[in-house]
C-alpha cells in the first residue's frame, strides 16, 4: 500500500464518520482512529511506523505566524499550480550544500524533480506533472506543507 492509497483511505474514513478502522494485508497493517487529538497510524508488520493525521492542519504557532507567501495564490488563466502530494516539510534543494532544484524563470519539463518533501524521515522527490516556465515559488524553504497545497506556479 503506497502513501497515496493511505491518504485516500484516511479521507474516506474521515468522511464516513466511523470511529476506528483496521486494515491488514500480507505485510502491512494500518489502524485509523477518529476523534479529537488521536493520531492515525499506519505500520507495516515490519518495524517501520508511520504517523499520518487524517485532517492535516498546521501547528497552532505556524498558523499565527505564517508569512503572506503561505496564503493561497491565485493562478491566472495561463498558469498551472504544482501541488504537494503529501504532508511534510518542503525543501528547495537536495541537501544544504547543493543548488536549488528550480528557480524562477527556469524551464520545467514533465518528470523533472522540482523539490523534496520530507515526510516521516523519508525524503520524497516531487516531480513536475506539467511543462513550462516557473513564474512563482509559493512556499518558503524548510516550511511545513499540507496535502494539495500549491507549491509552484508554472506558465
Helices and strands as residue ranges (DSSP letters): H 3-16, E 20-25, E 28-33, E 41-44, E 49-51, H 60-64, G 68-70, E 80-83, E 88-91, E 107-108, E 113-119, E 122-127, E 132-137, E 144-145, E 150-154
